[in-house]
Amino acid sequence: MRTVEQRFNQKVIRDTGGGCWAWTAATDDHGYGILRIEGKNVRAHRVSWELHVGPIPDGLRVLHRCDNPPCTNPNHLFCGTMKDNTQDMLAKQRNGAVVHPERILRGSRIGNAKLNEKKVAEIKRKIIAGMGNTEIAPEYGVDHSTISLIRRGIWWRHVSP
């Protein structure tokens, strides 16, 4: 029987440019690699941390410096709290959030947004009507993953259908 380390190593490509180690097997809905260990799905970047660095301290998460969910390179990972992760997201203007001195800008207030609140409300109504991500995306000039993030309430949460 193969060890966790052997199974992990079979599913990683270490030379992908930019230093990321690409996870080549199953991923979860957020794009993070998953590995089944003792009957449970464990995120691959957490496995990498434990294999290459050591145990994850209680109360901390394994976070990505590279903002690339399938990356498992331990040099791109660090331990931190959810607050650390949120502050990192805001500092890097990830997930549609832009730091502003007085507030977080979101939605159409972000200069490079392809969508606006009206279009997102339409998209949400189409989702409720049962349309699929790949069916909706071309109408709005976005990738199906954008529709998925709207569907799951990760992006454009502030917009009602």
mmCIF file of the C-alpha atoms, coordinates in Angstrom:
data_MODEL
# 
_entry.id   MODEL 
# 
loop_
_atom_site.group_PDB 
_atom_site.id 
_atom_site.type_symbol 
_atom_site.label_atom_id 
_atom_site.label_alt_id 
_atom_site.label_comp_id 
_atom_site.label_asym_id 
_atom_site.label_entity_id 
_atom_site.label_seq_id 
_atom_site.pdbx_PDB_ins_code 
_atom_site.Cartn_x 
_atom_site.Cartn_y 
_atom_site.Cartn_z 
_atom_site.occupancy 
_atom_site.B_iso_or_equiv 
_atom_site.pdbx_formal_charge 
_atom_site.auth_seq_id 
_atom_site.auth_comp_id 
_atom_site.auth_asym_id 
_atom_site.auth_atom_id 
_atom_site.pdbx_PDB_model_num 
ATOM 1   C CA . MET A 1 1   ? 0.000   0.000  0.000   1.00 0.00 ? 1   MET A CA 1 
ATOM 2   C CA . ARG A 1 2   ? 1.327   3.444  -0.951  1.00 0.00 ? 2   ARG A CA 1 
ATOM 3   C CA . THR A 1 3   ? 2.015   6.063  1.709   1.00 0.00 ? 3   THR A CA 1 
ATOM 4   C CA . VAL A 1 4   ? 0.294   9.439  1.796   1.00 0.00 ? 4   VAL A CA 1 
ATOM 5   C CA . GLU A 1 5   ? 3.561   10.991 0.626   1.00 0.00 ? 5   GLU A CA 1 
ATOM 6   C CA . GLN A 1 6   ? 3.792   8.624  -2.363  1.00 0.00 ? 6   GLN A CA 1 
ATOM 7   C CA . ARG A 1 7   ? 0.169   9.287  -3.298  1.00 0.00 ? 7   ARG A CA 1 
ATOM 8   C CA . PHE A 1 8   ? 0.702   13.046 -2.909  1.00 0.00 ? 8   PHE A CA 1 
ATOM 9   C CA . ASN A 1 9   ? 3.845   13.015 -5.068  1.00 0.00 ? 9   ASN A CA 1 
ATOM 10  C CA . GLN A 1 10  ? 2.036   11.130 -7.858  1.00 0.00 ? 10  GLN A CA 1 
ATOM 11  C CA . LYS A 1 11  ? -0.517  13.921 -8.143  1.00 0.00 ? 11  LYS A CA 1 
ATOM 12  C CA . VAL A 1 12  ? 1.826   16.944 -8.230  1.00 0.00 ? 12  VAL A CA 1 
ATOM 13  C CA . ILE A 1 13  ? 3.806   18.555 -11.038 1.00 0.00 ? 13  ILE A CA 1 
ATOM 14  C CA . ARG A 1 14  ? 6.603   20.570 -9.455  1.00 0.00 ? 14  ARG A CA 1 
ATOM 15  C CA . ASP A 1 15  ? 7.921   22.454 -12.497 1.00 0.00 ? 15  ASP A CA 1 
ATOM 16  C CA . THR A 1 16  ? 5.001   24.544 -13.757 1.00 0.00 ? 16  THR A CA 1 
ATOM 17  C CA . GLY A 1 17  ? 6.660   27.937 -14.063 1.00 0.00 ? 17  GLY A CA 1 
ATOM 18  C CA . GLY A 1 18  ? 6.240   30.603 -11.428 1.00 0.00 ? 18  GLY A CA 1 
ATOM 19  C CA . GLY A 1 19  ? 7.233   28.088 -8.800  1.00 0.00 ? 19  GLY A CA 1 
ATOM 20  C CA . CYS A 1 20  ? 3.774   26.667 -8.172  1.00 0.00 ? 20  CYS A CA 1 
ATOM 21  C CA . TRP A 1 21  ? 3.397   22.929 -7.730  1.00 0.00 ? 21  TRP A CA 1 
ATOM 22  C CA . ALA A 1 22  ? 0.304   22.017 -9.736  1.00 0.00 ? 22  ALA A CA 1 
ATOM 23  C CA . TRP A 1 23  ? -2.158  19.568 -8.215  1.00 0.00 ? 23  TRP A CA 1 
ATOM 24  C CA . THR A 1 24  ? -3.284  17.257 -11.032 1.00 0.00 ? 24  THR A CA 1 
ATOM 25  C CA . ALA A 1 25  ? -5.990  15.202 -9.315  1.00 0.00 ? 25  ALA A CA 1 
ATOM 26  C CA . ALA A 1 26  ? -9.409  15.968 -7.854  1.00 0.00 ? 26  ALA A CA 1 
ATOM 27  C CA . THR A 1 27  ? -10.282 19.476 -6.689  1.00 0.00 ? 27  THR A CA 1 
ATOM 28  C CA . ASP A 1 28  ? -13.090 20.877 -4.586  1.00 0.00 ? 28  ASP A CA 1 
ATOM 29  C CA . ASP A 1 29  ? -15.583 23.558 -5.659  1.00 0.00 ? 29  ASP A CA 1 
ATOM 30  C CA . HIS A 1 30  ? -13.052 26.302 -4.893  1.00 0.00 ? 30  HIS A CA 1 
ATOM 31  C CA . GLY A 1 31  ? -10.236 24.763 -6.963  1.00 0.00 ? 31  GLY A CA 1 
ATOM 32  C CA . TYR A 1 32  ? -8.215  23.407 -4.039  1.00 0.00 ? 32  TYR A CA 1 
ATOM 33  C CA . GLY A 1 33  ? -6.668  19.977 -4.554  1.00 0.00 ? 33  GLY A CA 1 
ATOM 34  C CA . ILE A 1 34  ? -8.127  17.192 -2.454  1.00 0.00 ? 34  ILE A CA 1 
ATOM 35  C CA . LEU A 1 35  ? -6.652  13.896 -1.361  1.00 0.00 ? 35  LEU A CA 1 
ATOM 36  C CA . ARG A 1 36  ? -8.627  11.141 0.338   1.00 0.00 ? 36  ARG A CA 1 
ATOM 37  C CA . ILE A 1 37  ? -6.948  10.091 3.592   1.00 0.00 ? 37  ILE A CA 1 
ATOM 38  C CA . GLU A 1 38  ? -8.508  7.615  6.007   1.00 0.00 ? 38  GLU A CA 1 
ATOM 39  C CA . GLY A 1 39  ? -11.914 8.064  4.381   1.00 0.00 ? 39  GLY A CA 1 
ATOM 40  C CA . LYS A 1 40  ? -11.886 11.865 4.481   1.00 0.00 ? 40  LYS A CA 1 
ATOM 41  C CA . ASN A 1 41  ? -11.138 14.493 1.826   1.00 0.00 ? 41  ASN A CA 1 
ATOM 42  C CA . VAL A 1 42  ? -8.195  16.645 2.902   1.00 0.00 ? 42  VAL A CA 1 
ATOM 43  C CA . ARG A 1 43  ? -7.030  19.702 0.983   1.00 0.00 ? 43  ARG A CA 1 
ATOM 44  C CA . ALA A 1 44  ? -3.774  18.948 -0.807  1.00 0.00 ? 44  ALA A CA 1 
ATOM 45  C CA . HIS A 1 45  ? -2.022  22.156 0.271   1.00 0.00 ? 45  HIS A CA 1 
ATOM 46  C CA . ARG A 1 46  ? -2.588  21.142 3.909   1.00 0.00 ? 46  ARG A CA 1 
ATOM 47  C CA . VAL A 1 47  ? -1.113  17.710 3.185   1.00 0.00 ? 47  VAL A CA 1 
ATOM 48  C CA . SER A 1 48  ? 1.870   19.389 1.532   1.00 0.00 ? 48  SER A CA 1 
ATOM 49  C CA . TRP A 1 49  ? 2.413   21.603 4.569   1.00 0.00 ? 49  TRP A CA 1 
ATOM 50  C CA . GLU A 1 50  ? 2.350   18.632 6.920   1.00 0.00 ? 50  GLU A CA 1 
ATOM 51  C CA . LEU A 1 51  ? 4.662   16.568 4.694   1.00 0.00 ? 51  LEU A CA 1 
ATOM 52  C CA . HIS A 1 52  ? 7.223   19.307 4.091   1.00 0.00 ? 52  HIS A CA 1 
ATOM 53  C CA . VAL A 1 53  ? 6.984   21.656 7.079   1.00 0.00 ? 53  VAL A CA 1 
ATOM 54  C CA . GLY A 1 54  ? 5.249   19.872 9.944   1.00 0.00 ? 54  GLY A CA 1 
ATOM 55  C CA . PRO A 1 55  ? 1.999   19.866 11.891  1.00 0.00 ? 55  PRO A CA 1 
ATOM 56  C CA . ILE A 1 56  ? -0.458  22.718 11.388  1.00 0.00 ? 56  ILE A CA 1 
ATOM 57  C CA . PRO A 1 57  ? -0.690  24.659 14.671  1.00 0.00 ? 57  PRO A CA 1 
ATOM 58  C CA . ASP A 1 58  ? -4.064  24.510 16.430  1.00 0.00 ? 58  ASP A CA 1 
ATOM 59  C CA . GLY A 1 59  ? -6.419  27.260 15.361  1.00 0.00 ? 59  GLY A CA 1 
ATOM 60  C CA . LEU A 1 60  ? -4.474  28.127 12.202  1.00 0.00 ? 60  LEU A CA 1 
ATOM 61  C CA . ARG A 1 61  ? -5.113  27.512 8.529   1.00 0.00 ? 61  ARG A CA 1 
ATOM 62  C CA . VAL A 1 62  ? -2.714  26.932 5.663   1.00 0.00 ? 62  VAL A CA 1 
ATOM 63  C CA . LEU A 1 63  ? -2.894  29.954 3.335   1.00 0.00 ? 63  LEU A CA 1 
ATOM 64  C CA . HIS A 1 64  ? -1.497  30.640 -0.137  1.00 0.00 ? 64  HIS A CA 1 
ATOM 65  C CA . ARG A 1 65  ? 0.958   33.477 -0.819  1.00 0.00 ? 65  ARG A CA 1 
ATOM 66  C CA . CYS A 1 66  ? 0.545   32.825 -4.544  1.00 0.00 ? 66  CYS A CA 1 
ATOM 67  C CA . ASP A 1 67  ? -3.291  32.964 -4.474  1.00 0.00 ? 67  ASP A CA 1 
ATOM 68  C CA . ASN A 1 68  ? -3.355  29.825 -6.629  1.00 0.00 ? 68  ASN A CA 1 
ATOM 69  C CA . PRO A 1 69  ? -5.712  27.268 -4.994  1.00 0.00 ? 69  PRO A CA 1 
ATOM 70  C CA . PRO A 1 70  ? -4.276  24.155 -6.716  1.00 0.00 ? 70  PRO A CA 1 
ATOM 71  C CA . CYS A 1 71  ? -0.694  25.098 -5.715  1.00 0.00 ? 71  CYS A CA 1 
ATOM 72  C CA . THR A 1 72  ? 0.906   22.747 -3.191  1.00 0.00 ? 72  THR A CA 1 
ATOM 73  C CA . ASN A 1 73  ? 4.415   24.245 -3.054  1.00 0.00 ? 73  ASN A CA 1 
ATOM 74  C CA . PRO A 1 74  ? 5.198   24.593 0.669   1.00 0.00 ? 74  PRO A CA 1 
ATOM 75  C CA . ASN A 1 75  ? 7.279   27.698 -0.126  1.00 0.00 ? 75  ASN A CA 1 
ATOM 76  C CA . HIS A 1 76  ? 4.069   29.367 -1.347  1.00 0.00 ? 76  HIS A CA 1 
ATOM 77  C CA . LEU A 1 77  ? 2.161   28.492 1.832   1.00 0.00 ? 77  LEU A CA 1 
ATOM 78  C CA . PHE A 1 78  ? 2.003   30.025 5.302   1.00 0.00 ? 78  PHE A CA 1 
ATOM 79  C CA . CYS A 1 79  ? -0.035  29.458 8.433   1.00 0.00 ? 79  CYS A CA 1 
ATOM 80  C CA . GLY A 1 80  ? -2.462  32.096 9.611   1.00 0.00 ? 80  GLY A CA 1 
ATOM 81  C CA . THR A 1 81  ? -5.932  32.819 10.936  1.00 0.00 ? 81  THR A CA 1 
ATOM 82  C CA . MET A 1 82  ? -9.080  33.595 8.939   1.00 0.00 ? 82  MET A CA 1 
ATOM 83  C CA . LYS A 1 83  ? -8.435  37.248 9.783   1.00 0.00 ? 83  LYS A CA 1 
ATOM 84  C CA . ASP A 1 84  ? -4.935  36.944 8.270   1.00 0.00 ? 84  ASP A CA 1 
ATOM 85  C CA . ASN A 1 85  ? -6.480  35.417 5.148   1.00 0.00 ? 85  ASN A CA 1 
ATOM 86  C CA . THR A 1 86  ? -9.045  38.218 4.860   1.00 0.00 ? 86  THR A CA 1 
ATOM 87  C CA . GLN A 1 87  ? -6.398  40.908 5.341   1.00 0.00 ? 87  GLN A CA 1 
ATOM 88  C CA . ASP A 1 88  ? -4.236  39.198 2.689   1.00 0.00 ? 88  ASP A CA 1 
ATOM 89  C CA . MET A 1 89  ? -7.224  39.118 0.325   1.00 0.00 ? 89  MET A CA 1 
ATOM 90  C CA . LEU A 1 90  ? -7.910  42.822 0.831   1.00 0.00 ? 90  LEU A CA 1 
ATOM 91  C CA . ALA A 1 91  ? -4.254  43.808 0.510   1.00 0.00 ? 91  ALA A CA 1 
ATOM 92  C CA . LYS A 1 92  ? -4.016  41.931 -2.809  1.00 0.00 ? 92  LYS A CA 1 
ATOM 93  C CA . GLN A 1 93  ? -7.421  43.115 -4.051  1.00 0.00 ? 93  GLN A CA 1 
ATOM 94  C CA . ARG A 1 94  ? -8.576  39.504 -4.469  1.00 0.00 ? 94  ARG A CA 1 
ATOM 95  C CA . ASN A 1 95  ? -12.145 38.207 -4.668  1.00 0.00 ? 95  ASN A CA 1 
ATOM 96  C CA . GLY A 1 96  ? -13.588 41.474 -5.914  1.00 0.00 ? 96  GLY A CA 1 
ATOM 97  C CA . ALA A 1 97  ? -12.516 43.467 -2.862  1.00 0.00 ? 97  ALA A CA 1 
ATOM 98  C CA . VAL A 1 98  ? -10.556 46.694 -3.178  1.00 0.00 ? 98  VAL A CA 1 
ATOM 99  C CA . VAL A 1 99  ? -9.239  48.542 -0.161  1.00 0.00 ? 99  VAL A CA 1 
ATOM 100 C CA . HIS A 1 100 ? -10.414 52.122 0.062   1.00 0.00 ? 100 HIS A CA 1 
ATOM 101 C CA . PRO A 1 101 ? -9.569  54.439 2.958   1.00 0.00 ? 101 PRO A CA 1 
ATOM 102 C CA . GLU A 1 102 ? -13.203 54.643 4.054   1.00 0.00 ? 102 GLU A CA 1 
ATOM 103 C CA . ARG A 1 103 ? -14.759 51.403 2.807   1.00 0.00 ? 103 ARG A CA 1 
ATOM 104 C CA . ILE A 1 104 ? -14.268 48.281 0.771   1.00 0.00 ? 104 ILE A CA 1 
ATOM 105 C CA . LEU A 1 105 ? -15.259 48.832 -2.824  1.00 0.00 ? 105 LEU A CA 1 
ATOM 106 C CA . ARG A 1 106 ? -17.240 46.032 -4.399  1.00 0.00 ? 106 ARG A CA 1 
ATOM 107 C CA . GLY A 1 107 ? -19.364 45.281 -7.415  1.00 0.00 ? 107 GLY A CA 1 
ATOM 108 C CA . SER A 1 108 ? -19.522 47.896 -10.151 1.00 0.00 ? 108 SER A CA 1 
ATOM 109 C CA . ARG A 1 109 ? -17.530 50.363 -8.003  1.00 0.00 ? 109 ARG A CA 1 
ATOM 110 C CA . ILE A 1 110 ? -14.449 48.388 -8.998  1.00 0.00 ? 110 ILE A CA 1 
ATOM 111 C CA . GLY A 1 111 ? -13.105 49.946 -12.172 1.00 0.00 ? 111 GLY A CA 1 
ATOM 112 C CA . ASN A 1 112 ? -12.379 46.700 -14.043 1.00 0.00 ? 112 ASN A CA 1 
ATOM 113 C CA . ALA A 1 113 ? -15.681 44.948 -13.215 1.00 0.00 ? 113 ALA A CA 1 
ATOM 114 C CA . LYS A 1 114 ? -17.257 43.330 -16.289 1.00 0.00 ? 114 LYS A CA 1 
ATOM 115 C CA . LEU A 1 115 ? -20.614 43.068 -14.558 1.00 0.00 ? 115 LEU A CA 1 
ATOM 116 C CA . ASN A 1 116 ? -22.826 45.528 -12.739 1.00 0.00 ? 116 ASN A CA 1 
ATOM 117 C CA . GLU A 1 117 ? -25.590 45.073 -10.183 1.00 0.00 ? 117 GLU A CA 1 
ATOM 118 C CA . LYS A 1 118 ? -28.336 44.990 -12.827 1.00 0.00 ? 118 LYS A CA 1 
ATOM 119 C CA . LYS A 1 119 ? -26.599 42.257 -14.836 1.00 0.00 ? 119 LYS A CA 1 
ATOM 120 C CA . VAL A 1 120 ? -25.853 40.220 -11.714 1.00 0.00 ? 120 VAL A CA 1 
ATOM 121 C CA . ALA A 1 121 ? -29.510 40.441 -10.652 1.00 0.00 ? 121 ALA A CA 1 
ATOM 122 C CA . GLU A 1 122 ? -30.430 39.076 -14.116 1.00 0.00 ? 122 GLU A CA 1 
ATOM 123 C CA . ILE A 1 123 ? -27.853 36.303 -13.733 1.00 0.00 ? 123 ILE A CA 1 
ATOM 124 C CA . LYS A 1 124 ? -29.254 35.366 -10.329 1.00 0.00 ? 124 LYS A CA 1 
ATOM 125 C CA . ARG A 1 125 ? -32.775 35.188 -11.780 1.00 0.00 ? 125 ARG A CA 1 
ATOM 126 C CA . LYS A 1 126 ? -31.489 32.881 -14.541 1.00 0.00 ? 126 LYS A CA 1 
ATOM 127 C CA . ILE A 1 127 ? -29.806 30.702 -11.904 1.00 0.00 ? 127 ILE A CA 1 
ATOM 128 C CA . ILE A 1 128 ? -33.077 30.508 -9.958  1.00 0.00 ? 128 ILE A CA 1 
ATOM 129 C CA . ALA A 1 129 ? -34.835 29.573 -13.215 1.00 0.00 ? 129 ALA A CA 1 
ATOM 130 C CA . GLY A 1 130 ? -32.473 26.600 -13.510 1.00 0.00 ? 130 GLY A CA 1 
ATOM 131 C CA . MET A 1 131 ? -30.028 27.769 -16.160 1.00 0.00 ? 131 MET A CA 1 
ATOM 132 C CA . GLY A 1 132 ? -26.483 26.394 -16.003 1.00 0.00 ? 132 GLY A CA 1 
ATOM 133 C CA . ASN A 1 133 ? -23.236 28.304 -15.592 1.00 0.00 ? 133 ASN A CA 1 
ATOM 134 C CA . THR A 1 134 ? -21.959 27.515 -19.093 1.00 0.00 ? 134 THR A CA 1 
ATOM 135 C CA . GLU A 1 135 ? -25.289 28.572 -20.543 1.00 0.00 ? 135 GLU A CA 1 
ATOM 136 C CA . ILE A 1 136 ? -25.310 31.956 -18.773 1.00 0.00 ? 136 ILE A CA 1 
ATOM 137 C CA . ALA A 1 137 ? -21.637 32.948 -18.999 1.00 0.00 ? 137 ALA A CA 1 
ATOM 138 C CA . PRO A 1 138 ? -21.369 33.701 -22.759 1.00 0.00 ? 138 PRO A CA 1 
ATOM 139 C CA . GLU A 1 139 ? -24.314 36.104 -22.575 1.00 0.00 ? 139 GLU A CA 1 
ATOM 140 C CA . TYR A 1 140 ? -22.332 38.310 -20.186 1.00 0.00 ? 140 TYR A CA 1 
ATOM 141 C CA . GLY A 1 141 ? -18.821 37.828 -21.552 1.00 0.00 ? 141 GLY A CA 1 
ATOM 142 C CA . VAL A 1 142 ? -17.540 36.093 -18.427 1.00 0.00 ? 142 VAL A CA 1 
ATOM 143 C CA . ASP A 1 143 ? -16.154 32.661 -17.647 1.00 0.00 ? 143 ASP A CA 1 
ATOM 144 C CA . HIS A 1 144 ? -18.464 29.962 -16.283 1.00 0.00 ? 144 HIS A CA 1 
ATOM 145 C CA . SER A 1 145 ? -16.417 30.047 -13.052 1.00 0.00 ? 145 SER A CA 1 
ATOM 146 C CA . THR A 1 146 ? -17.615 33.626 -12.479 1.00 0.00 ? 146 THR A CA 1 
ATOM 147 C CA . ILE A 1 147 ? -21.218 32.439 -12.687 1.00 0.00 ? 147 ILE A CA 1 
ATOM 148 C CA . SER A 1 148 ? -20.351 29.618 -10.275 1.00 0.00 ? 148 SER A CA 1 
ATOM 149 C CA . LEU A 1 149 ? -18.940 32.119 -7.779  1.00 0.00 ? 149 LEU A CA 1 
ATOM 150 C CA . ILE A 1 150 ? -22.118 34.205 -8.075  1.00 0.00 ? 150 ILE A CA 1 
ATOM 151 C CA . ARG A 1 151 ? -24.262 31.065 -7.717  1.00 0.00 ? 151 ARG A CA 1 
ATOM 152 C CA . ARG A 1 152 ? -22.458 30.061 -4.516  1.00 0.00 ? 152 ARG A CA 1 
ATOM 153 C CA . GLY A 1 153 ? -22.711 33.555 -3.022  1.00 0.00 ? 153 GLY A CA 1 
ATOM 154 C CA . ILE A 1 154 ? -18.970 34.112 -3.011  1.00 0.00 ? 154 ILE A CA 1 
ATOM 155 C CA . TRP A 1 155 ? -19.055 37.058 -5.431  1.00 0.00 ? 155 TRP A CA 1 
ATOM 156 C CA . TRP A 1 156 ? -21.768 39.717 -5.707  1.00 0.00 ? 156 TRP A CA 1 
ATOM 157 C CA . ARG A 1 157 ? -23.370 38.555 -2.462  1.00 0.00 ? 157 ARG A CA 1 
ATOM 158 C CA . HIS A 1 158 ? -24.796 42.045 -1.934  1.00 0.00 ? 158 HIS A CA 1 
ATOM 159 C CA . VAL A 1 159 ? -27.033 41.830 -5.041  1.00 0.00 ? 159 VAL A CA 1 
ATOM 160 C CA . SER A 1 160 ? -30.560 40.397 -4.826  1.00 0.00 ? 160 SER A CA 1 
ATOM 161 C CA . PRO A 1 161 ? -32.209 38.666 -7.802  1.00 0.00 ? 161 PRO A CA 1 
# 
